[in-house]
């Protein structure tokens, strides 16, 4: 046996926290060394956290990141480590350092820079053109960073064809959206199979603002089979033994790559860099059984993403407790449940703020939920405040029937009360609006949008129900009636969401998905079977409410396109549905 | 004489408004034809407005933009027109169409795509590699788009060296920051001189969200002299006659370019495209005198930028009137003055909302300002509302001395009152915070940050005073005492800004400029003469308050780096001053 023991250090680091991240890396290094790991891989930009955004434009941050890397070098005696950092010559590079046996052996620069969706890498980095092969004389190792391996050709092709790589590793910062884990796994299996090499990727775990990293770091054999997989969403150190002889035998059986060459010789240079210590050992007792961790699917996957995203946002920003306005409805019930799963019941405070329009059912359901979740519930009635506001405004408002002004006023009183509690007790307020509401602006700016994090900002209303049902199937904490009562904001008598919205949620959500996530035209959406006037109204509302979304809290991304860095629209915009008549 | 009459159509279009923009273009076309213009140039992406951002990802928008361009073609009988639009093959291009005598003659694709600062062009476009020369057999015309000509080499070099261009035009969308107009002018003069060609650029005028386009479209002679300049900030149609014989003579006198060649032959292809009608005419009576419009400088330039940015934000978003919380302080006084200059006094409403902590001086100054500006002033006292809030919260708040909670509460009551008026009367609320406050978070989220547009978000406090002084020098509308009283939020007895802030504004502003705009390190700022503990505190406050800025209204960019698209920082960030000890 010629065994290479690979370790994938799936860490949850914090952007900018060079000292803390260095500590996390050093701890993993010790654990891996104890397990006789030969090659230990960390995620993309593990040293700085991902994404550092414009902190990269600060030269002293780049200096500090290089100093931190220097501190790591002497700690690599007896092991080979690959870690993401920011390299600099005249330009900056999204880079991987190979440190081995106390030496900085070489560096790889990311060649394919993503500049779409949530990514802005051309803003900071220059693409690399050198793809070194690292070798101990027996095994040949190629390195790639995230996007590099999302392209069927590119660095991996040069590494395999020109450099004869046996193993290609990938340092990754691949943000979660629903089902992405499975898609990523299928794609990386294909890369391994196409090129007949072992492929191992190491992703981040945990949340960073709107992004959630789902981990699931994996190793694939040269014929594309999943050999090992780390946990989803959590930190993990995944280890597996790779048999070099098997890789080479596989190559002999399948001497041709499955793909015709596309990379021209000049595109990448492929220098060879010797490693100061062997990666492969004969002696190793290969008692290590590769582990394939369970990965959740469907509503469970999304629910866990939201729990991790909430926990990390709260904790990495230095908060212990959160406050949530509980209305008795489904959105706030789900947010409270997620918060309790993220932080525990003692660190979640519910605040019920009834008005003359609140029903007894709402009060009972809010209290029942709080009891089921074992959280504190404060009750602060708002009627008196509402009346004093109306009195102060009376000389200036004309005598119209109460309308949006009065409805928004109630929502803003609630937002102000929550923020007062937040100011006094340092509780982070979690906003409870969902994606359907944010899309069409069915929310009061500075009212129910107030808060530090909008947990459901990327969760359409119909998915809110699905997640709540799934969570209740484990342990029924959300009262039954919350599922069956028609959704209402309770800002006027007998109000129902579906009277205010252009369509019931069951139609609104697929229209929004088609328009917001898939860039479908009015014509195409109408062809899917929705009435043209409804679709038109939805599109117009989406654009008219950009200003509300721009001032709303950051929300956790769980779809291919979230409201946030993912979707950048002007506020001043005169493109409306009529510009695109079917 | 062989005269080419160039027209630069410096328009103020709206993003997404294809129909409206087409109308603006057609109107300019008629005016230019009446003046016998041979070559009429519009700004970059004039058809779509700039920047369309993710609207570009919507295929039906691209279709509609191509249809709009088609409609323009038959209108170009007897004239040659160059207009910015979005071209598409498999990819999208930031493009210029050359339409001449009723035919679409050819297309230029922007070669250098900016992806820094406020720009994200790699997100949407593919760079062009073809730089055609358009010719009527006598004059040779090269086209460039904005960034293309900010590089000393690139397309212009290929056009001149390989294509023998006599005239290079530039379609521009160059957002304003202070002194940029003058820098741009100096640079384009250099390009004309370096390459010995006539250079003419056409910029946008007016505001688009945070961006202000300052116009100043200009034409430079082949020896780098300014021949003509359009107005600053406003729409304008600039026309000038260029004598081709003079250009050619100039070339004969100075047969060599001032620069050594840098563009390799393969980088760009330079096809020649014939024009269906002559650009140059002998007969033209050259009675047209080139006009060099006045361009404001210093505080006047910035003040006018803010006026235009405010006017366009309000009007393009469909509002007529604005409401401003007048505190009696300098910030709100300046915002009200700018609003009156932008919209006229009848469309500006001041709202004075005193509490027990408001001084008589504040009331008097607010009223005096309103009187001087001839605007309506509403007075809504907030004490009763404040008391009822405190009563509602009393069972939950511990009995601490009043602090931040109570201060923020007052600010949020004011924000809520302004928003109620906004909801009822459709007044857009203008927020009055300045850049110094936004930088260190000296503002209440959902309180004084509430509003649709933060007019002074990019104006440091010391510049607020300078702008107010300049405006008063024209006509003293802001009461004298507003300049001399120490700034205060009046949220507690005897409060003064400078007691709450880490340094007086005279020190705070240069520290902020060094850190936020210039990416200086702690060490460098301390070397400029500021105490290390103060600088450290400022840096930490800047990072701690990212969450407030992210939920604050869009603000008008007037410095090289504004809080907005220009500066992208994570909220979750553990990079602090201590990470960078001097």
Interface residues (C-beta under 8 A of the other chain):
Chain A: X14 X15 X16 X17 X18 X19 X20 X49 X51 X52 X53 X54 X55 X57 X58 X59 X60 X61 X64 X115 X116 X120 X122 X123 X207 X208 X209 X312 X313 X316 X317 X378 X380 X381 X382 X384 X385 X388 X389 X391 X392 X393 X396 X397 X398 X400 X404 X405 X408 X409 X412 X413 X415 X416 X417 X419 X420 X421 X423 X424 X445 X446 X450 X452 X519 X521 X522 X523 X547 X550 X551 X552 X553 X554 X567 X568 X569 X570 X571 X572 X573 X574 X575 X576 X579 X580
Chain B: X14 X15 X16 X17 X18 X19 X20 X51 X52 X53 X54 X55 X57 X58 X59 X60 X61 X64 X115 X116 X120 X122 X123 X207 X208 X209 X312 X313 X316 X317 X378 X380 X381 X382 X384 X385 X388 X389 X391 X392 X393 X396 X397 X398 X400 X404 X405 X408 X409 X412 X413 X415 X416 X417 X419 X420 X421 X423 X424 X445 X446 X450 X452 X519 X521 X522 X523 X547 X550 X551 X552 X553 X554 X567 X568 X569 X570 X571 X572 X573 X574 X575 X576 X579 X580
